[in-house]
Amino acid sequence: MIYLDHNATTPPAPEVIAAMLPVLSGLWANASSQHGPGQQAKRALSTARATVAEVLGCKPVEVIFTSGATEANHLAVRGLLAASVPARRRVLFGSVEHAGHLRLARALRDAGVPVDLLPVQRDGTLDLAAAASLIGPDVALVSLMAANNETGALMPVTEVAALAHAAGALLHVDATQLIGKLPFEFAGYGADAVSLSAHKFHGPKGVGALLLRLGLPCVPQILGSQERGRRGGTENLAGIVGLAAALALLGDVRPQAARLARLRDALESGLTRALPETHIWCRQVPRLAGTSYLRFGQLSVDVVLQRLDGLGVAASSGAACASGGSQPSHVLMAMGVPVEEALSAVRFSLGTSTTPAQINTLLDALPPLLEPLLHEQVLAAP
């Protein structure tokens, strides 16, 4: 199989599995217990927290372990909003956030919270002029993704942080797609809170973290004594150890990003040469190295994915949590893309296992399957 869906999830690294197995078999005691096995588990938890803090450039006390980025997002937005002063009740979300995060925006709005969306331009980048006009003295929090999960477009976090802080607001960043792919250091990042999920960088599913600036008040959303009272529930120690192990493996991510950019560019150039009807979104803006979001004319994404599956290629129609082909991408709709084109969107997301040979195999096999379909589509056009 040629796996080109790394933005959806990544396989756990062998080193991560090896780190988790002793925890599952021998460190199963509750880290809150006072007996010897419990204290041994507590030490493993502290060691993992210290590793996460060292790799991500924050203090151990700023790390709150969660079940993943979705929970971290909810904790950041709901928790920081609940701790804000009455004069600041408005929340701003990016209009191209992950579909699950936009559901939170709708839930807040339904509960009476003033919510506005920050628009993007037609090229998929954030409209900074619009953001500047929306971020005012009544805003408690701006919640923005660092990199779009569908298009790969990078968001101007530094600029938005300056706008938010100048207005007295806080900035939460969903860095789910960024961490592990581009350099990151919380201390100099500009955001007040950052969400991440382990399974995006070869860690286990079901575990993530919220990095929260020391001293910021944040009302817990799951009550309990764990995580210094900020997130209740017995810690998923094996998952947390796996998260730390995955981060420790990252090292300098820049060489890998450069390699993936070369493979992505080779894929896009080969497809556009073989199939001139190919259109690639966000090709001219800063984006994640391994992400390519495109359409082949107006071929249905379901048809394309069926052909890819037949070739043993795993790709997607966009966000794994919202894919299926029956609805157009909300990201492309926010960019002003016509519905009929948005319904043709295919995402290839490359990763550590992607090789030049795999890209060449795809370029050899896919165009001959799609070219007759595109020809039929042209003939059928009015």
C-alpha positions in Angstrom: 0.0 0.0 0.0 1.1 3.6 -0.7 -0.1 5.6 2.2 -0.7 9.2 1.4 -3.0 10.2 4.2 -0.6 11.3 6.9 -2.6 14.5 7.7 -5.4 12.2 8.9 -3.1 10.0 11.1 0.4 8.5 11.2 1.5 5.0 12.1 3.0 4.8 15.6 6.8 4.6 15.4 8.4 1.3 16.5 10.3 3.2 19.2 6.9 4.6 20.5 5.4 1.2 20.7 8.5 -0.1 22.5 8.3 2.7 25.0 4.6 2.1 25.7 4.8 -1.7 26.2 6.6 -1.7 29.6 4.1 0.8 30.9 1.1 -1.3 29.8 2.6 -4.5 31.3 4.4 -3.1 34.4 3.4 0.5 35.2 -0.3 0.0 35.3 -0.7 1.4 38.9 -2.6 4.7 39.4 -0.1 7.6 39.4 -2.2 9.3 42.2 -1.8 6.3 44.6 0.6 6.7 47.5 2.0 3.2 47.5 5.2 2.2 45.7 3.8 1.1 42.4 1.7 4.3 42.2 4.7 6.5 42.9 6.7 4.6 40.2 3.9 5.5 37.8 4.0 9.1 39.0 7.7 9.3 38.3 7.1 8.0 34.8 4.4 10.6 34.3 6.8 13.4 35.5 9.6 12.2 33.2 7.2 12.2 30.2 6.0 15.7 31.1 9.6 16.9 31.3 10.4 15.4 27.9 7.3 17.1 26.3 8.3 20.4 27.9 11.9 20.2 26.7 11.0 19.3 23.1 8.3 21.9 22.8 10.1 24.7 24.6 7.8 25.2 27.5 7.8 24.6 31.3 6.6 21.2 32.6 3.9 23.0 34.6 2.5 24.5 31.3 1.7 21.0 29.9 -1.8 19.7 30.4 -2.3 16.1 29.1 -5.7 15.5 27.4 -7.3 12.8 25.3 -6.3 14.6 22.1 -6.4 17.9 20.3 -10.2 18.1 20.3 -10.4 18.0 24.1 -7.4 20.4 24.3 -9.3 22.8 22.0 -12.4 22.7 24.1 -10.4 23.2 27.3 -8.6 26.2 25.9 -11.7 27.9 24.4 -14.2 27.1 27.1 -11.8 27.4 29.9 -10.2 30.7 28.9 -13.6 32.2 28.0 -15.1 31.2 31.4 -12.2 32.9 33.2 -12.5 36.1 31.2 -14.0 39.3 32.6 -17.6 40.1 31.8 -16.6 42.9 29.4 -14.9 40.4 27.2 -17.3 37.7 26.0 -16.7 37.6 22.2 -14.7 34.7 20.7 -13.2 34.7 17.2 -12.5 31.4 15.3 -10.8 31.0 12.0 -13.4 30.2 9.2 -11.3 27.2 8.0 -10.7 25.5 11.3 -11.1 21.8 11.6 -14.8 20.9 11.2 -14.9 19.6 14.8 -13.6 22.9 16.1 -16.2 24.8 14.1 -18.9 22.7 15.8 -17.6 24.1 19.1 -18.0 27.6 17.6 -21.7 26.8 16.7 -22.3 25.4 20.2 -21.0 28.5 21.8 -23.1 30.7 19.5 -26.2 28.6 20.3 -25.5 29.1 24.0 -25.5 32.9 23.5 -21.8 33.6 23.2 -21.0 36.2 20.6 -18.9 34.3 18.0 -17.4 35.7 14.7 -15.3 33.9 12.0 -12.1 35.3 10.6 -12.4 35.1 6.8 -9.7 33.8 4.5 -8.8 35.1 1.1 -9.3 33.2 -2.2 -5.8 31.8 -1.9 -6.6 30.2 1.4 -4.6 32.6 3.6 -6.1 34.5 6.5 -7.5 38.0 5.7 -5.4 40.0 8.1 -7.2 43.3 7.4 -10.5 41.6 8.3 -8.9 40.1 11.4 -7.7 43.5 12.5 -11.2 45.0 12.2 -12.8 42.1 14.1 -10.3 41.9 17.1 -11.7 44.5 19.4 -11.8 45.3 23.2 -14.8 42.9 23.7 -12.9 39.9 22.4 -11.8 37.4 25.1 -10.1 34.9 22.8 -9.0 34.3 19.2 -8.8 30.6 18.2 -6.8 29.9 15.1 -5.2 26.8 13.5 -1.5 27.0 12.7 -1.8 25.1 9.4 -4.9 24.0 7.6 -5.4 20.2 7.6 -6.9 20.2 4.0 -4.9 22.8 2.0 -1.8 22.8 4.1 -1.9 26.7 4.1 0.0 28.2 7.0 -1.7 30.8 9.1 0.0 34.1 10.2 0.1 33.2 13.9 2.7 35.9 14.8 0.6 38.7 13.2 -2.6 37.5 14.8 -0.9 37.2 18.2 0.2 40.9 17.9 -3.3 42.0 17.0 -4.9 39.9 19.8 -2.5 41.1 22.5 -2.7 44.7 21.4 -6.5 44.5 22.0 -6.0 42.7 25.3 -7.3 39.4 24.0 -5.7 35.9 24.3 -4.7 33.7 21.4 -5.3 29.9 21.2 -3.6 28.0 18.4 -4.5 24.5 17.2 -1.1 23.3 16.1 -2.3 19.7 15.4 -0.9 19.8 11.8 2.2 21.9 12.5 4.0 20.1 15.3 6.2 17.4 13.9 6.3 19.0 10.5 7.8 22.5 11.2 10.0 23.9 14.0 8.0 24.9 17.1 8.9 26.4 20.4 6.1 27.5 22.7 8.2 30.0 24.6 8.7 32.2 21.5 5.6 31.3 19.6 3.3 34.2 20.6 0.2 32.1 21.4 -1.1 31.8 25.0 -2.4 28.2 24.5 -1.5 25.6 22.0 -3.2 22.2 21.2 -1.6 19.1 19.9 -2.3 15.4 19.2 0.2 12.6 19.4 -1.1 10.6 16.5 -0.2 13.3 14.0 3.5 12.7 14.6 3.8 8.9 15.0 2.5 8.7 18.5 -0.6 6.8 19.8 -4.2 7.9 19.2 -6.3 9.1 22.2 -3.7 11.3 23.8 -2.7 15.0 23.3 -1.9 18.1 25.3 -2.7 21.7 25.8 0.2 24.0 26.4 -1.0 26.9 28.6 1.0 29.9 29.6 2.0 29.9 33.2 -0.4 32.0 35.3 -3.3 32.2 32.9 -6.6 31.4 34.6 -8.4 28.6 32.8 -11.6 26.9 34.2 -11.3 23.1 33.9 -13.9 21.4 31.8 -13.4 17.9 33.3 -13.3 18.3 37.1 -10.8 16.4 39.2 -7.5 16.6 41.0 -5.3 15.4 38.2 -3.1 17.7 36.1 -2.9 20.2 39.0 -6.7 20.4 39.0 -6.9 21.5 35.4 -8.1 18.3 33.9 -9.6 15.5 35.9 -9.4 11.7 35.1 -6.8 9.1 35.7 -3.9 9.8 33.4 -3.4 7.6 30.3 0.1 6.9 31.3 1.0 4.6 28.4 -0.4 7.1 25.9 1.5 10.0 27.6 4.7 8.0 27.5 4.1 7.3 23.8 3.4 11.0 23.1 6.7 11.9 24.8 8.6 9.2 23.0 7.2 10.4 19.6 8.2 14.0 20.4 11.7 12.9 21.4 12.2 11.2 18.0 11.5 14.4 16.0 14.8 16.1 16.3 15.4 18.7 13.6 12.3 18.5 11.4 13.6 20.8 8.6 15.5 18.1 6.5 12.3 16.0 6.5 10.2 19.0 5.5 12.6 19.7 2.6 12.5 16.1 1.5 8.7 16.0 1.5 8.5 19.3 -0.4 10.6 17.9 -3.2 8.4 14.8 -3.3 5.2 16.9 -3.3 6.5 19.1 -6.0 7.4 16.1 -8.1 3.9 14.7 -7.6 2.2 17.9 -8.6 4.4 18.6 -11.6 3.9 15.1 -12.8 0.2 15.2 -12.5 -0.2 18.6 -14.1 2.0 17.4 -17.1 0.1 14.2 -17.6 -3.4 15.7 -16.8 -3.5 19.4 -17.7 -7.0 19.6 -16.1 -5.4 19.2 -12.7 -5.9 22.2 -10.4 -3.9 22.6 -7.2 -5.1 24.8 -4.4 -2.8 27.0 -2.3 0.2 26.1 -4.5 1.5 29.7 -4.4 1.2 30.3 -0.7 3.3 29.1 2.3 2.0 25.6 3.1 2.9 22.3 4.8 5.6 20.5 2.8 3.7 17.2 2.5 0.2 18.4 1.6 -1.2 18.6 -1.9 -4.9 19.5 -2.3 -6.2 19.3 -5.8 -8.9 18.3 -8.3 -8.8 16.5 -11.6 -11.1 18.7 -13.7 -14.5 18.2 -12.1 -14.2 14.4 -11.6 -16.1 13.3 -8.5 -13.8 12.7 -5.5 -15.6 9.4 -5.0 -14.6 8.3 -8.5 -11.0 9.3 -8.0 -10.7 7.7 -4.6 -12.1 4.5 -6.0 -9.4 4.5 -8.7 -6.7 5.2 -6.1 -8.0 2.5 -3.8 -7.8 0.1 -6.7 -4.1 1.0 -7.1 -3.5 0.5 -3.5 -3.1 4.2 -2.7 -4.6 5.6 0.4 -5.7 9.3 0.0 -8.7 11.3 1.2 -11.2 13.9 0.2 -10.0 16.2 3.0 -10.4 16.0 6.7 -10.8 12.4 7.9 -13.4 13.4 10.4 -15.6 15.1 7.7 -14.8 13.2 4.5 -17.2 11.2 2.4 -17.6 13.2 -0.7 -21.3 14.0 -0.3 -20.6 17.6 1.0 -18.2 20.2 -0.3 -15.3 21.1 1.8 -16.1 24.0 4.1 -12.5 25.1 3.7 -12.9 25.5 -0.1 -16.3 27.1 0.3 -14.7 29.7 2.6 -12.2 30.3 -0.1 -15.0 31.1 -2.6 -14.5 27.9 -4.6 -17.6 26.8 -6.6 -19.5 23.9 -5.2 -19.0 21.7 -8.2 -15.2 22.2 -8.0 -15.1 21.7 -4.2 -16.9 18.3 -4.6 -13.9 17.2 -6.7 -11.2 17.8 -4.0 -8.6 15.1 -3.3 -5.9 15.4 -0.6 -2.6 13.7 -0.8 -0.6 14.1 2.4 2.9 12.7 2.4 5.0 11.5 5.4 8.0 9.8 6.7 7.2 6.5 4.8 6.7 8.3 1.4 9.5 7.5 -1.1 10.4 8.7 -4.6 9.5 5.2 -5.9 6.0 5.5 -4.5 5.5 8.9 -6.2 6.7 7.5 -9.5 4.4 4.5 -9.2 1.5 6.8 -8.6 2.4 9.0 -11.6 2.8 6.0 -13.9 -0.5 4.4 -12.8 -3.1 7.1 -12.1 -3.1 9.3 -15.2 -4.0 6.5 -17.6 -7.0 5.7 -15.4 -8.3 9.2 -15.1 -7.6 10.5 -18.6 -10.5 8.7 -20.3 -12.8 9.9 -17.6 -11.7 13.5 -18.1 -12.2 13.1 -21.9 -15.7 11.8 -21.4 -16.4 14.7 -19.1 -15.2 17.2 -21.7 -17.4 15.6 -24.4 -20.4 15.6 -22.0 -20.0 19.3 -21.2 -22.7 21.5 -22.7 
